[in-house]
Amino acid sequence: MVASHMAYTTKKLDGYKFPVYSTEFCPRNESEWNKRASTLNCNKTNGYTCLPNENFTELLEFCYTAPFIWIQEGVCLYLKSKGSYVNAYNCSHFIDGCHNTSYQSRQIFDCYHHCDVIT
């Protein structure tokens, strides 16, 4: 399934325990975040999340198994396909863009960092 949602396109991916879609970019503000959460039917129990895949080759959006994920200072997250769980890696080696405060995943667009950038 390929769907176009206004200014971005998503494609449903196989191999995960819950629906996961590739996306061109993660939400850049609260309005985009809320629209995507609504489009994917995320709710207070299964919160919207946008992270890279484990190979850091594409961005993924999905309703996770928790309302939000607490992201610790100095780490970035990614979705591991085997087991469909979120894992973390240290971003202190980034030249720029490794966040120096902890925050909730639903606030990712408020933080200036490079954890959700695929180049």
C-alpha positions in Angstrom: 0.0 0.0 0.0 1.3 3.4 -1.0 -0.6 6.4 0.3 -0.1 10.1 -0.3 -0.9 12.4 2.6 -0.8 15.9 1.4 2.9 16.7 1.1 4.4 13.3 1.8 4.1 9.7 0.7 4.1 6.6 2.9 4.5 2.9 2.1 3.4 0.1 4.4 6.3 -2.2 5.2 6.3 -5.9 6.0 8.2 -7.7 8.8 7.0 -5.8 11.9 4.6 -6.8 14.6 2.5 -3.7 14.1 1.8 -1.5 11.0 4.9 0.4 10.0 5.2 2.9 7.1 8.2 4.4 5.4 8.1 8.2 5.1 10.1 10.9 3.5 10.5 13.0 6.7 9.3 13.1 10.3 6.9 15.8 11.4 8.4 19.2 11.8 5.8 20.7 14.1 2.9 19.8 16.4 0.3 20.2 13.6 2.1 17.7 11.3 2.6 15.4 14.2 -1.1 15.4 15.1 -2.2 14.9 11.5 0.0 11.9 11.0 -1.0 10.4 14.4 -4.6 10.8 13.3 -4.0 9.3 9.8 -2.4 6.2 11.3 -5.1 6.0 14.0 -2.7 6.3 16.9 -4.2 7.0 20.3 -3.4 7.6 24.0 -2.3 4.0 24.4 -0.4 3.6 21.1 1.4 6.9 20.4 2.6 8.1 17.1 6.4 7.7 16.6 8.8 8.5 13.7 12.3 7.0 13.8 14.9 5.6 11.4 15.1 1.9 10.6 18.0 -0.1 12.1 20.1 0.4 8.9 19.5 4.2 9.0 18.4 4.0 5.4 14.8 5.2 5.8 12.5 6.9 8.2 9.6 4.9 9.7 6.3 6.1 11.2 4.1 3.9 13.3 1.8 3.8 16.4 4.1 2.3 19.1 3.1 0.1 22.0 3.3 3.0 24.5 1.9 6.5 24.5 5.4 8.0 24.1 9.0 7.0 24.5 11.3 8.8 27.0 14.5 9.7 25.0 17.5 10.1 27.3 20.1 12.8 26.9 22.8 11.9 24.3 21.0 9.0 22.6 19.0 8.6 19.4 16.4 5.9 18.8 15.7 3.5 15.9 13.2 0.7 15.2 14.6 -2.8 15.0 12.7 -5.0 12.7 13.4 -8.3 14.4 11.2 -8.2 17.4 9.7 -4.8 16.4 11.2 -2.8 19.3 12.9 0.6 19.7 16.6 0.6 20.4 19.0 3.4 21.3 22.5 4.4 20.2 24.9 7.1 21.6 24.9 10.2 19.5 27.8 12.0 21.3 30.0 11.4 18.3 27.8 13.7 16.2 29.6 16.9 15.1 26.4 18.7 15.7 22.8 17.9 16.6 23.1 15.5 19.6 20.6 16.7 22.1 21.8 17.5 25.6 18.5 17.1 27.4 16.0 14.3 27.8 12.5 14.6 26.3 9.4 12.7 25.3 9.2 11.3 21.8 6.1 13.3 21.1 8.2 16.5 21.5 10.9 15.5 19.0 10.0 18.3 16.6 10.8 20.9 19.4 14.3 19.7 19.8 17.1 20.6 17.4 19.0 17.4 16.7 19.9 15.0 13.8 18.4 11.8 15.2 15.7 11.7 12.5 17.8 12.8 9.5 18.6 10.2 6.8 21.3 11.3 4.3 
